[in-house]
Amino acid sequence: MILKPKKPEPTWLASFIKPNILKGKAYSIQKEAITVKLDQNESPYDWPQAMKERVLADLVQQKWNRYPDGYSTEIQELLAKKLNITPESIFLGPGSNILIANLLLLLTARKETRTLVATPSFPLYAECLRNYEAEHAPWYLTDDFEYDVAKLKSLGPFSLLVLASPNNPVGNVLSKKDLVFLLKEYPQSYFLVDEAYYEFVDESFLDLLGEHANLILVRTFSKSLGAAGVRIGYVLAHESILCELKKITVPYLLNHFCAAVARACLTDDSFLNWTKEVRAGIILEKEKIFKRLAEICPSKGIFVFRSWTNFLLLRCASQEQAENLTRHLVKNDILVRNVSAGPNLTGCLRVTVGNLEENAKFLAAMAHF
Ligand SMILES: Cc1ncc(COP(=O)(O)O)c(C=O)c1O
């Protein structure tokens, strides 16, 4: 007989777990057996076989009985060289989501902190803050889903502003000019900027770290570098805040596999050039999809937002239409992300740019909706 752990009394469990966590829901991932997967903003192109073999050969050389380097100093140095930044200003972890969760835990633990979260944006931010019972308020995007710095007048000292640029699920960006204004105007506030999709725009905020002590950037290998299945992310900031982050984070975050993948990637310029070509192709495809949708969608009452990422956001005329469209796409073996439960996202679906064949299938299915 299979052992089934005894269920604790619900009231007893409730005496340990905070009510907001008991009420909450874990992040859910659609798991339908669908071929055209356009729901998670992944790269549609897997790594070349030769790169995978290089990683495997490296892995075989590692001592699996030994812990990996506690803070991945070798990878830190390789990445520092690529980014032309000091290694101490980099903190690596298994994906950017856990790093964001830990940064939010660290920065919102004091009652005095006023946290503002770009809305709509990546739901993880607000979910973490709810779990931590950290007070937070939305910084709403405009009706046409742009950032509006004028709405931030209330940003006082000891505030934390959390945003993504480019933003998910909208695809909009905060201009560098606006960010510089905020960093200068509110030197006593922290700005946590998630740059998960920064490779898809020409503008990065990296150079601002030299001038502004109140900026923290978070990045990932999951999107443009096409390594979502490996789990590598990093924080860029002055080492003083990273030292504090270290205290609330366990060591050995990058195992031998993550480190071997990062090493292979960061020491192979031809691979990095290949990812640039892939990215250029995805951007081109996104423009094509946008143009075609702009022809197909208006007569159906569907609006498509401009995007600076590898995905597009569609707003259907109603929630019902969004659900019908999701079902219609599933019938056509296509999975997109229905994000309509999010704040101000009624009727919205997010579609990742796939490979040429997937995009053609998606557009054909849209035309027949
Ligand atoms: C804005 C944003 N930040 C962070 C992440 C998490 O990425 P990672 O795979 O590095 O955890 C995502 C994933 O979709 C994202 O869209």
The ligand as an SDF file (V2000), in Angstrom:
LIG
                    3D

 16 16  0  0  0  0  0  0  0  0999 V2000
    8.4140   40.2100  -15.9050 C   0  0  0  0  0  0  0  0  0  0  0  0
    8.9050   38.8740  -15.4980 C   0  0  0  0  0  0  0  0  0  0  0  0
    9.7820   38.7900  -14.4980 N   0  0  0  0  0  0  0  0  0  0  0  0
   10.2520   37.6020  -14.0830 C   0  0  0  0  0  0  0  0  0  0  0  0
    9.8520   36.4320  -14.6730 C   0  0  0  0  0  0  0  0  0  0  0  0
   10.3770   35.1340  -14.1220 C   0  0  0  0  0  0  0  0  0  0  0  0
   11.4090   34.6560  -14.8800 O   0  0  0  0  0  0  0  0  0  0  0  0
   12.3590   33.4750  -14.3840 P   0  0  0  0  0  0  0  0  0  0  0  0
   12.1680   32.3730  -15.3710 O   0  0  0  0  0  0  0  0  0  0  0  0
   13.7380   34.0380  -14.4150 O   0  0  0  0  0  0  0  0  0  0  0  0
   11.9440   33.0940  -13.0140 O   0  0  0  0  0  0  0  0  0  0  0  0
    8.9290   36.4540  -15.7140 C   0  0  0  0  0  0  0  0  0  0  0  0
    8.4690   35.2080  -16.3300 C   0  0  0  0  0  0  0  0  0  0  0  0
    7.5820   35.1270  -17.1290 O   0  0  0  0  0  0  0  0  0  0  0  0
    8.4420   37.7160  -16.1490 C   0  0  0  0  0  0  0  0  0  0  0  0
    7.5550   37.8130  -17.1290 O   0  0  0  0  0  0  0  0  0  0  0  0
  1  2  1  0
  2  3  1  0
  2 15  2  0
  3  4  2  0
  4  5  1  0
  5  6  1  0
  5 12  2  0
  6  7  1  0
  7  8  1  0
  8  9  2  0
  8 10  1  0
  8 11  1  0
 12 13  1  0
 12 15  1  0
 13 14  2  0
 15 16  1  0
M  END
$$$$
